[in-house]
């Protein structure tokens, strides 16, 4: 058997998206494969993308698998038809991938060891990873999370025809802690309506979504019938949901999935979900859905809402592996599940499906609010630790939704992680973004925003154009509902209340 393993710093193998597993032939051999951590020399759980010479994925269905990959605990015997195979082995974005190939002859029996090298330890630096959109069998979650080095998964319990009470048991069991610092929590619900999907986490008890109609006007929790669950976390997983302006106006959104299931791991393409159409001229090509999600999020911030970004892979429904889109929350070296949510609510967050960012500004993590007196100018030195497996040409500082600074990677390295100084003489917000040169998808990393308040009277920045963006969106939605002939007439009271909210916010806007 000829076996070759390469460990590149900035390369990924493309694996044919949507291909069916190759059929098993009667002749072949076996390979005992062991994957170890280069530093500890211990076996390490991992995800493998194995494909034939024809580019078809080879799955081992005795292991947890999905689409074009499967996971195992670090040791496995592969019984395969003879032929040429290519592979890519991963253990989350903090390790360098191992890619290579082998030629399996008939009757061959061999054993090989592959080393995975850690590039960065985010948890050691206080950043702990999570996925907000996972739909894999509960029995597989522990191995899946270990294989992709993920610390938190929050989702809904999958329906189980053989055990109809499984969802209720998930609520009763609460968060499941294993390996000291990994947690999955299936006490969640997808509230799926004609106007869009919300994900509800940290519910105290099972909750039945109220269907296509909202419960009159009021705050978002009242609209959804969640008055008895004041601590529920409400996440927006779909950036184009028609009812997004309604939800914002009602108040109570806790997170917005900036890295969402519409952004796919190459070569699988993202799937655009139904909702408000994006401008196809402005947002086009393989990066369109990611850029549109980003644009909508920046309008939310510009309209005066302080909503931290989240991330979800959609694995089990979307083609992504678990944790492909992931959020990191700053907790510190000692992890706890409650502290993770507290850090999230404070906005101490970065999201990514590639580059790993560790920002620090004046000793503060994202989410911090810097304040100054009227007429004062504030200067900020932005420091960033960046780790990436993909090529990046530029780092960008985004100020109030626009690129304020674009820094070449060569200059970033020369300045040892310090980005150009940033000045504010008016209220606003800023974040740091890194977009890779991987052209077939939107692969990026972004910090959550920092906020700046200058002056005592209405210190928070509210942009007229951003408010008008959502008011126009809402008017389109109201017109659509008024003309709808499906079912009984829609109760427009919540939307009319939202219209008044946006009109009042437009009148109070203090920036263009």
Secondary structure, DSSP 8 states (H G I E B T S, - for coil): -EEEEE--SS------TT-------S-EEEEEEEEEETTT--B--EEEEEEETTS-B---TTS-EETTEEEESSEEEEEEESEEEEEEEESSTTB--EEEEEEE-TT-EEEEEEEE-BS--TTTTTEEEEES-B-S-GGGHHHHHHHTT--EEEEE----TT-TTHHHHHHHH--EEETTTEEEEEEEEEEEETTEEEEEES-SS-----TTS--SSS-HHHHHT-TT-TT-EEEE--TT-TTHHHHHHH----EEEEE-TTS--TTS-----SSS---TTTS-STTHHHHHHHHHHHHHHHTT---EEEE---BTTBS--TTSSEEEEE--SS--HHHHHHHHHTT-EEEESS-EEEEEETTB-TT-EEEE-TT--EEE-EEEEEE-SS---EEEEEETTEEEEEEEHHHHHHTTTB---EEESS-EEEEEEEE-S-TTS--EEEE--EEEEESSSS-S--BHHHHHHHHHHHHHHHHHHHH--SSS----HHHHHHHHHHHHHHHH--B-
